[in-house]
Every structure is written in structure tokens, then in C-alpha cells.
Amino acid sequence: MPWFLETAKIKTDTETFIKLEGVDSIEVAKPLIQKEVWLKAADFEKHVAKNAVISFIGYTINDNGKELGTIEEIIEQPHQILCRLHIQEKEVLIPLHEETLVKADTKTKTLHVTLPDGLLDIYLA
């Protein structure tokens, strides 16, 4: 059953508090706690922090000048962030951290990275 988003407030990098229209009591909210939420792209763009890692979905990954593909999913793990994309019809996970991320260009929606030698070979060989 769909609800409409009233407000959203980021708590941490991995948690966001949301207020749904019509969910006005603890009793109504309890069954919804810790559930996945699907948002329309327009609602997501309106409420997500501009520097939140999840906002990189849809960005293009560029490794040393070579366009690799478009980020389809961000996977946040305790010690690293992975970008899931497809290259040559194969799923590839690209790590994002201080050693790989060179620049995030919000105007062109491009992440410039320098990947470790052989990383792509693991997926594409």
C-alpha cells in the first residue's frame, strides 16, 4: 500500500527518518519500522542530501579517462562503499574510498576514479 512522503530527515549516512502521510501514531508506524522504502525519483532528489553517497546512483564511472558505465546501485558496507554497474553485460562492483575516488563532478554526474590494476580483469576475464 503506497504512502506519500511528507518529510525526510537524515540521521546518519545509512539512516533517514521519514514522515509518511497518514502515519500519525506509534501503533500505525511500528509495522513499518526497518522496512525498505521505494521513492519516486523526484521525491528522492528533493529529500536526499547532495553529498550523500546514495545520490551517486545514475552517475557515470570514469577510470583514468575511460568511461566504464552508469552506477545502478550503491552498496554500503561497514568499511567500504561499492558501486554496482554493468560492463560488457557483466556485473561489476567498484569500491569507493579515499584511494580510488579522485573527484565527484555533480554537474556532469561523473565519478572520476583510479582503480587498482587488475580489478576489472577479475570481473571481465
KANOR-V432775 format. One record per residue. N is the residue number from 1. RES is the residue in one letter. SS is DSSP state (~ for helix, > for strand, _ for the rest). OMEGA is omega in degrees with one decimal (NA if undefined). NEAR is the number of other C-alpha atoms within 12 Angstrom. Layout:
n->N res->RES ss->SS omega->OMEGA near->NEAR
n->N res->RES ss->SS omega->OMEGA near->NEAR
This chain:
n->1 res->M ss->_ omega->-177.4 near->8
n->2 res->P ss->_ omega->171.9 near->13
n->3 res->W ss->_ omega->178.4 near->18
n->4 res->F ss->_ omega->-178.1 near->18
n->5 res->L ss->> omega->176.1 near->23
n->6 res->E ss->> omega->179.4 near->18
n->7 res->T ss->> omega->174.9 near->19
n->8 res->A ss->> omega->179.9 near->23
n->9 res->K ss->> omega->-179.0 near->18
n->10 res->I ss->> omega->177.8 near->19
n->11 res->K ss->_ omega->178.6 near->13
n->12 res->T ss->_ omega->177.2 near->12
n->13 res->D ss->_ omega->-175.6 near->21
n->14 res->T ss->_ omega->-178.2 near->20
n->15 res->E ss->_ omega->177.3 near->20
n->16 res->T ss->> omega->173.7 near->23
n->17 res->F ss->> omega->177.0 near->23
n->18 res->I ss->> omega->175.1 near->30
n->19 res->K ss->> omega->-179.7 near->24
n->20 res->L ss->> omega->178.3 near->22
n->21 res->E ss->_ omega->177.8 near->16
n->22 res->G ss->_ omega->177.2 near->16
n->23 res->V ss->_ omega->-170.3 near->21
n->24 res->D ss->_ omega->178.9 near->13
n->25 res->S ss->_ omega->178.9 near->13
n->26 res->I ss->~ omega->-178.7 near->12
n->27 res->E ss->~ omega->179.5 near->11
n->28 res->V ss->~ omega->-176.2 near->14
n->29 res->A ss->~ omega->-174.4 near->19
n->30 res->K ss->~ omega->-179.2 near->12
n->31 res->P ss->_ omega->-177.3 near->12
n->32 res->L ss->_ omega->-176.1 near->20
n->33 res->I ss->_ omega->178.6 near->18
n->34 res->Q ss->_ omega->177.2 near->13
n->35 res->K ss->_ omega->174.7 near->13
n->36 res->E ss->_ omega->-179.6 near->11
n->37 res->V ss->_ omega->176.1 near->22
n->38 res->W ss->_ omega->-179.0 near->15
n->39 res->L ss->_ omega->169.3 near->20
n->40 res->K ss->_ omega->-178.0 near->15
n->41 res->A ss->~ omega->-178.9 near->13
n->42 res->A ss->~ omega->178.0 near->11
n->43 res->D ss->~ omega->179.0 near->18
n->44 res->F ss->~ omega->-178.0 near->23
n->45 res->E ss->~ omega->-177.5 near->19
n->46 res->K ss->~ omega->-172.0 near->17
n->47 res->H ss->~ omega->-177.3 near->25
n->48 res->V ss->_ omega->176.3 near->30
n->49 res->A ss->_ omega->-177.4 near->22
n->50 res->K ss->_ omega->-179.6 near->20
n->51 res->N ss->_ omega->178.5 near->15
n->52 res->A ss->_ omega->-177.5 near->24
n->53 res->V ss->~ omega->-178.2 near->29
n->54 res->I ss->~ omega->179.3 near->30
n->55 res->S ss->~ omega->177.8 near->28
n->56 res->F ss->~ omega->176.1 near->36
n->57 res->I ss->_ omega->-177.4 near->29
n->58 res->G ss->_ omega->176.1 near->24
n->59 res->Y ss->_ omega->174.2 near->29
n->60 res->T ss->> omega->175.0 near->33
n->61 res->I ss->> omega->-179.8 near->41
n->62 res->N ss->> omega->-179.0 near->27
n->63 res->D ss->> omega->179.1 near->25
n->64 res->N ss->_ omega->176.8 near->18
n->65 res->G ss->_ omega->-179.2 near->15
n->66 res->K ss->> omega->178.8 near->15
n->67 res->E ss->> omega->-177.5 near->20
n->68 res->L ss->> omega->-178.0 near->32
n->69 res->G ss->> omega->-176.4 near->30
n->70 res->T ss->> omega->179.7 near->26
n->71 res->I ss->_ omega->-179.7 near->33
n->72 res->E ss->_ omega->-177.3 near->24
n->73 res->E ss->> omega->172.5 near->25
n->74 res->I ss->> omega->179.1 near->27
n->75 res->I ss->> omega->-179.1 near->24
n->76 res->E ss->> omega->176.4 near->22
n->77 res->Q ss->_ omega->-175.5 near->15
n->78 res->P ss->_ omega->-174.7 near->9
n->79 res->H ss->_ omega->178.2 near->11
n->80 res->Q ss->_ omega->177.4 near->19
n->81 res->I ss->> omega->179.2 near->25
n->82 res->L ss->> omega->173.6 near->27
n->83 res->C ss->> omega->177.8 near->36
n->84 res->R ss->> omega->176.2 near->30
n->85 res->L ss->> omega->177.8 near->30
n->86 res->H ss->> omega->175.8 near->23
n->87 res->I ss->> omega->-178.2 near->23
n->88 res->Q ss->_ omega->178.2 near->14
n->89 res->E ss->_ omega->177.4 near->11
n->90 res->K ss->> omega->178.3 near->17
n->91 res->E ss->> omega->-178.7 near->21
n->92 res->V ss->> omega->175.3 near->28
n->93 res->L ss->> omega->-178.6 near->31
n->94 res->I ss->> omega->178.2 near->39
n->95 res->P ss->> omega->174.4 near->29
n->96 res->L ss->> omega->173.4 near->33
n->97 res->H ss->_ omega->-173.1 near->24
n->98 res->E ss->_ omega->-179.6 near->16
n->99 res->E ss->_ omega->-177.2 near->14
n->100 res->T ss->_ omega->-176.6 near->26
n->101 res->L ss->> omega->179.2 near->26
n->102 res->V ss->> omega->-174.8 near->20
n->103 res->K ss->> omega->171.9 near->23
n->104 res->A ss->> omega->-178.7 near->26
n->105 res->D ss->> omega->-177.4 near->20
n->106 res->T ss->_ omega->179.8 near->19
n->107 res->K ss->_ omega->-179.5 near->12
n->108 res->T ss->_ omega->-177.1 near->15
n->109 res->K ss->_ omega->-179.0 near->21
n->110 res->T ss->> omega->170.8 near->28
n->111 res->L ss->> omega->177.2 near->38
n->112 res->H ss->> omega->-177.4 near->31
n->113 res->V ss->> omega->169.3 near->28
n->114 res->T ss->_ omega->-176.1 near->27
n->115 res->L ss->_ omega->176.4 near->27
n->116 res->P ss->_ omega->177.6 near->18
n->117 res->D ss->_ omega->175.1 near->11
n->118 res->G ss->_ omega->-177.9 near->11
n->119 res->L ss->~ omega->-179.1 near->17
n->120 res->L ss->~ omega->178.8 near->23
n->121 res->D ss->~ omega->179.2 near->15
n->122 res->I ss->~ omega->-177.5 near->14
n->123 res->Y ss->~ omega->-169.7 near->18
n->124 res->L ss->~ omega->-178.2 near->16
n->125 res->A ss->_ omega->NA near->11
